[in-house]
């Protein structure tokens, strides 16, 4: 079977990382008095900012599962599986390390903040879970795709059951992956659901992207499913609740951000996939290849990882909208400049860690 390189994926990742940069900058530094949900500009910004995380998780699942399938097709997916497990563990370690404040530790000050779970830990663990699904189901692709699709739907529908989950008797290092009660920004539920949907899409692309007219069919499917999820998913859930008598469907419909955000992701995929031919080897796709480096750099500069001295320390919630927008643009340029000229690629970090691991083995 012929596999097709999906150039639009790097463009989508670039969009997501740029949205994340400006979103984190503005959210951290904008004065509270300007955070008015009734203001059309703030409301629009807030809505589009909310797309960022769903895009990241969905695209991560798509790329990772696609590469595993491609390696399996070539007859040897063991190196890719090993690399995937290593990458998942590495993302978890980097996620925790970015919360470390070395200066506080040197002064004898330790707290549970370092155990807070953020996007990198969740993506890392999601990759490990996808490796497990791949190993178990790679020979049965219809079952593989069905399990991923149903799992994503189940996670989204049951969100009301774990929305306010507390795990007081479970060690923080574990409970923080499922509960936000101790400060975790992201948790595996519901965010692994997006990775599962992304992995499901990878099976579609892997099996059909090389066929004639697939692109037209995929674009139509993305647009139709995206619009349906945005405008009809709540109605469908209410109807399911009415006909089945199962209250969880109604609860999910009344706070239906997961399916609607997935719809936003599909629309975004459609837009970038439609213009894929114009995006090959462009600046935006090059940015999409450096998402990990950009994430780490932005975290250090904005939040002061390792030292506690970041932009937030000096300008926290102090900027007006014009200052915040201009500052965000400058911040994006600076972070991308550092990523391009001082950290050559994402593989820089992976290679460095591998060298350290190899030295420890010897």
N, C-alpha and C positions, 0 to 999 in steps of 0.2 A: 504493500500500500504506500502510495506517495504521500508524504507529509508536506504541509504548507507552512511557511514562516508567517506568523501573525504580527505584521509590523504595527498595526494599530494599537497593540497592547502597550508598547513603550510610550505612545502618545497619551494613552489613557492614564498610565502611571505618572507621566509628567504633569498632566492636568491635576491629578490628585495631590501630588507632592507640592505643587505651587499653591493650590488651594489650602493645603495644610499650613504652609509657611505663612501666608497672609492671615489665615484664620487664627492661628495661635498667636501671632503678633498682635493683631487687633483685639482679640478677646482678652489678652493679658494686659494690654496697656490702655485700652479705651476707658475713659471716665464712666462711672456707673450712671451718671445723669443722662448720658446719650444712648443708654440701652433701653430704648422704648419700642416694644413690640408693635405699637401702632404706627410707628414711623416706617414708611414704605421702603426707605433705603436700608435701614437696619434690619427690617423684616426680610427683605430680599437677600441681603448678605447672610443673615442667619440661616435662611432656608438652603442656600447653595453651599454654605459651610457644612451643613448637615449631610451632604452627599459624600463628603471626603472619605470618612471611615468605611461606609459600605462599599465604595469603589475599591479601596485598598484591600479589603478582605476578599471581595469577589474576584478581583484581578489576581490576587496572590493564589487563590485556589485554582483559578483557570490555568495560569502559567505553570504552576508546580505540577499539577496532575497531567497536563499536556506533555511536559518534559518526561515524566515517568512513563507515560504511554508510548512516547516516541522511542525511548530507550528500550522498552519491552519489545516493541516491534522490530528493533534491530537485533534482538536476540540476547541481549545482556543488560538487564536493568539493575544488576547488583551495585555497580559503581554509583549510579544515579540514586539508588535507595540509600546507600551509605552517605553520599554527599547530602542528600535531603535531610537525613537524620542529624548530621553534623550541623547543617545550616539552621535547622529548627532549634537545636540546643544552643547554637551560637547566638541566635536572636534573643533567646531567653536570657542568656548571660549578659548580653549588651543591654537589654532592657533593664535588668536589675542594676547594672553598673552605672547607668546614667542617673540613677537616684542616689548614688553614693556621694557624700560630702567628706572628702578626705581631711579637710581642715577641722571639721567638727570631730571626726574620729581621733585625730591627733590630740585634740583637747579633751578626749575622754567622753564625748557626747555621742550616744547612740540612741536611735529610735526606730520604730517600726516602719518609717517612711520608705526605707529601702526595699521593703517587701511589697509595696504597692504595685499592682499589676497594671501595665499599660499596653499599648498597641503591639509593641514588639514581642512581649511575652505571649500574647494571645495568638499572634500570627505564627510565632515559633512553635507553639504547642499544636496549632491547627495543621502545620506542615507535618508534624510527627504523626498526627492522627490520620492525615491523608496518605502517608506512607503505609500505615497499617491497613487502611481500606484497600489500597492498591495491591499490597501483597496478598490479601485474602481474596480479592474479587477480580483481579486483572484478567483472569481467563474467562470470565463471564461478564462481558461488558454490558449486556442488557440489564443484568441484575445489579452490576456496579452502578450504572446510571440511575436505576430505579431507587436503590438504597440512598444514594446521595440526594436525589430530588425529594424523596419522602422524608428524609431526615431534616433537610432544610425547612420543609413545610411544617413538620412537627415542632421543630425548635421555635419557629416564628409564632405558630398558633398557641403554643403553651406558654408564651412569654408572661402572661399575667400570673402564672403559678410561681415563677421565680423572680419576679420583678423586685420584690422587697425581701429577698431571701437573706436570712441571717444564719451564720454557722458559728455560734459563740464557743462551742466546745471543740472546734476543729482548729488545729494550728494555722496561724495566719498564712504561712507559705503555701498552704493548700486552699484554705477558704477564700483567699483573695482572688482566686481564679473563677469563683462562682458567685461571690457576694461583694457588693459595693459598700457594705456597711463599715468597712475599715479604710475607705479612701481609694479603692481601685477605680481607675478611670474606665477601663474596659474589662469585661469578663467573658469567659468562653461562651456562656449563654447570654445573649443570643448571637454573639458575633461569629461563632463558628458556623452558624447557619449560612452566612454569606459566602464563606469559604467553600461550603458544601455545594451551594448553587454554582459557584465558579468552577468547581471540579466537574460538576454535571455538564456545564457548557463545554469544558475541555473535551469531553467524550464526543460531543456533537461536532466540534471543529476537527478533531482528530480523524473521525470517520468520514466526514463529508466535505470538508473545506476544499479538497482538491477536485471536486466534481463540478461539472458545468452548472451554471445558474445557482450555485450554492449561495453566493454573496447576495443576490437579489432576495432569495428565500430567507436568508439570515436577517437581512435588514428589515424585511417585512415582519418577521417573527419578533425581532427586538422592539420595533415600534408598536406593534399591536399588543404584545404582552406587556410592554412598559406602560402604555396608556391604560390598559386594562387594570394593571396592578395599582396605578395611581388613582383612577377614578371609579373602579368597580369592585376592588377587592373588599372594601368594607361592606358594601351591599351584599356581596356573595357570602361573606362570613355571617352576616345577620340572617340571610336566608337559610344557611346551613344550620344555624342555631334554632331557627323557627321549625324547620322540618325534622331535625333530629332530636330536639329538646336538650341538646348539649350546651350548657351555659358558657363553656370556655370559648366557643366561637363568638358569642356576643361580647364577652369581655375583651377578646382580641380585636374585634371590630371597633370597639369604643376607644381604643388607643392604638390605632393601626399605623404605626410609623415604620414598622419593619418591611411590610409588603410594599408600601408606597415608596420607601427609599429604594427598594429593589427595582421598582419600576423606573425610578430616576436613573439608576445604574444602567438599565437596559437601554434607555433613550440615549444616554451618554455613549454607550458602546456603539449604538447605531450611527450616531453622528460621526464618531471618529473612524469607524469601519467604512463608512461611505466615502470619506476623504482620505483613505489609507494611501492611495497612490501618490498623493501630494505630500505625504508626511515622511516618506522613506528618507533616511539619512538627513533629516532636518534637525535643527537645534532642539526642538521639543522632544523628539525621540531620543536624542543623546541625553537629555535631562532625565528621561524615563529610565535610562540604564544606570543611573547613579542615585536611586532613591534612598538606599540605606545610608550612603555617605552623607547625603543632604539631610536626612533625618537626624543623624548623630550630631552633625555640625550645628544645626539649628537648635538642638536641645542644649548643647553646651553654651552657645552664645546667648540664647534667650533665657534659659532657666538656671544657668550657672552650674551645670553638672561638675562634680569633683571639687569645686572650690566654693560654691555658693555665690559667686560673683558673676551675675549675668545681667542682661538688660532689665529684667523684671525687678531686680533688687533696687534699681535707681529710678525706674519710670513706671512702676506698677500702677495701673489704672489712673494715669495722670494726663493722657493725651486727649485732645479734642478730635473730632472726626477727620478733619483735613490733615492734622499732624499724624494721625494713625495711618491714614491711607498712604501718605508720602513716605512715612517711616517703613510701612510694610513693603513698598516697592523697593526702597533702598535695601531693606533686609533681604529680600529675595535675590537681588543682584549680588550682594556680598556673599551670601551663603552659596549660591551657584558658582560664583567666581572661585571661592575656596575649594569647592568640590571638583571643579574642572581642572584647576591649576596646581592644587596641592594634594589632592587625593585623586589619583588618576582614574580609578574605576571602583565600583562596589567590591570587586575582587581584591582590592588592596587590603581591606579589613579581614576578609576570609583567609587570604594568603598569610597575613601576619599571624593570625591565630593558629593556623595550621603549623607554621614554623615553630611557634612556641610549644605546641603539643608534641611535635616530632622531637624537639630537644628534650622535653621532659621524659619521653619514652626512652631516650638514650642516656 
